[in-house]
Amino acid sequence: MNEMRETLDSGLPVLGLELPGETRDTLCAFGAAVVKQNEVMNLTAITEPAAVAKLHLLDSLTVLNAADLRGKSLIDVGCGAGFPGVPLAIACPQAKITLLDSLGKRVKWLEEILPQLGITAECVTARAEEAVADRRESYDYATSRAVARLNILLELTAPYVKVGGAVLAMKGAAAKEELAECGSAMKKLGLKLESVKEFPIDGTSHAVIVLRKIAPTPKQYPRRYAKIKQSPL
């Protein structure tokens, strides 16, 4: 836990972020809870405390440099163990965060652990292409990490975002390569590239791609996942 906290403390200034000590404690408590739960449930391959701080906590917090979440709603599509959504809920309690994942066991664990740590977020078990039926264009932001290539991911996230909001896609070193594949998808889904914000974490480039929603997403999107994967826009 000390190693996780030290790594978090040294990494925040690099990202230009300042967080109260209590917030940092909660971030590390959640990181430790993920590592502990990982002993009985497959949540993450990253379990070494410093690596959890860098590759889960700090990586998640890069979203705060791409968008002001205060007073806004954000859905984390395919949240997995809770990244980036839970660290964002901890660091910006003024945001309304929804965690969406198709694996019920993961979501049930999040529903149990978050109240224990004093973290507020809505937890939803559903597939991304199905949950959108009653949540279409109802969020200021949608984000996602390590779910799919960008040309697939945009069809899963854009339908959740209000016109004027944005998709905040978290990507690694291949961010620009994936973005180059997405011209057609952006046009069809009502998105426009606003910026690519890059952050060095643990010696590699991490990026948040900000895609502004400039027009409603046509009702036929998202398609079924098999179809999206087979034939990306």
N, C-alpha and C positions, 0 to 999 in steps of 0.2 A: 504493500500500500504506500509506503514512504517513497519507493522508487517511482511508482506511478505518479504520485503527487509532485515529486521533484521534476519529473519529465514534463508534466503538464505546466508547472510553474515556469519552466524555462522556455517552453514552446509558445505560450500565449503572447509574449511581447513580440516574437517573430511574426505572428499573425496580426499584430497591432491591436490585440484584444486585452481588455482589463476586466477581470471578474472578481467579485468579493470572495474572501476566504471560504465563507459558508457554501457558496456556489461551487467552488473548486472541490470542497469536501464531498459534496453530493455527487459531482461528476465521478470522482474516484470511488465512491461507495457503489455507484452503478457499475462502473468498470469491474470492480471486485466481485459484484454479484453475478455479472455475466461469466466471469472466469469460474466461479464456484458452481454455477448451474451447468456450465459446460462439462463438468465431471459426469453428469447424468443425462445430458441432452446435447445434441450436436448444434451448438450455436456459433462457434467461431474456431478457426484454426490458429488464431492469435491469442496466446494466453500469457506470454511473458509480460510483467507489469509495465515496463517502459514501452514495449511495443503496443500494448493496449492504449496507453496514453497517446502515443504518436498516431497510430494507424486507425484507431477507433474514435477517441475523444477529440483530439486536435483536428483530425481530418473532418469529423462531423461539424466542428465549429467554424470551418472555413465558409460555410453557408452564410454566417453572420456578416461576412465581408462582402457578400454578393447581394444581400437584400436586408432591408430593415423589417424585421418580423413583428415589431411592437404593435399590438392591436390588430394583427393580421391573422388569417387562418392559413394553415399549411397542412398538407397531407403527405406523409412519407409512404410512397408506394413500394411494397415489397420490403418492409422494414427489417425483416430478419430478426436479429437479436435486439433491435431497437436503434440502429444507426442509419441515418443521422438524427432521427426524430427525437429520441430521448435526450441526448445532450443539448439539442436545441430547446426542448421544453424546460430543461434545468437552467440553461444560460439565459433564456428569454421567457420568463414565466408570464409575460404580458401577451404572448402569442397563444393562439388556440391550435393545438397540435393534434392531428389524427394519425394513428399508426395502423397501417393496413398490411396484412399478410395473409397468405392462403393457408398457412400451417397453423392449425388450431392449438397445438401444444405450445408453440412459441407465444402466441397471443395470450393464451391462458396464463402463462408464466409472467408475461408483462403486466397483465391485469392484477396479478398477486403482488409482484415486487414493487411496482411504482407507488402505490399508496403507502407501503412500508417506508419508502424513502422520501415521502412528501412530494412526489412528482405528479403533476396533473396532465393527463393526456387521454384522449378517446382511443380505445383499442377495438379494431374491427377485424373479424376473420372472414375473408372473402378473396376471390380472385379479382385482380384489378379490372379486368374487362367486364366483370359482372357487377361489382359494387357500384360502378359509375351510374347504373340505372337510376338511382335516387339521389345521386350526389353530383350530377353533371353541372359543370361550370359554377360550382358553389364555393371554391377556395381561391384565396389570393395567390397562393403558391402551391406547386406540387414539386416534390423532390424525390430523388431515388439514388441509390448507390449499389453498385455491383449486382444489378438485376439483368441487364441485357445491353446489347449494342445500341447506340443512340437512335438509329433509324427504327428500331423496334420499340425502344423505351418511350419515344415521343408519342406513339399512338396509344400507349398505356397511360400516360400522364396528362397530356394536353386536354383531353375531354373533361378533366376535373377542374380546370382553371378558368376563372372568370375572364372575360375580355378586359384587358388592362392589367391583368395579373401576369405571372410568369412561371415557366418551368425552370427549375434550378437543377440541372443535371450534373451529378458529381462523376467525374471521370479521372483516369490516370494519364499516363504518358501518351496514350493513343487518342487523346481528346480531339485534337485537330483533324486527325485522320478520320475518326468517326463522324465528325461534323461535316467533312467534305462529302459524305455519303447522303446527307440529309436534306439537300435542297428541295427535292420533290415532297418529302414528308412535311417539312415546315410549311410549304405553300398550301398543301391539302388540309393541314390541321389548323391553320390560322395563326401560325407562329412566325416571328421575325427575330433573327439573331441580334441581341443587344450587346453582349460582351462575353469574353472568355477571361475569367480571372484565374490566374495560376499561382500556386503556392508551393514552395519547396518543403516537403516533409520527409524526413529520414533519407535525404539524398535523392529523392525522386520527385518528379513534377505531379502535383495534384491540381485539378482544375474544377471550377464551377462554371458551367456554361449557362448563361442567362438568356432564355428565349422568351421574348415578350409575346403575349397573346393579343393579336391585333384584330382578330375576327372570330366569330363563333366556330367551333369545330363541328363539321357536318355530322348529322345524327347517325350516319352509318359507321362512324368510328367511335370506339374501337371495335374491330372485328374479333372473332374468336382467336384465341392465342395461337392455335395451330396454323391458322391462316396468316396471321401477322408474321409468324416466324418463317413460314414457307415463302411468303411473298411480301417482304417489307415495302412500304410506300416509297 
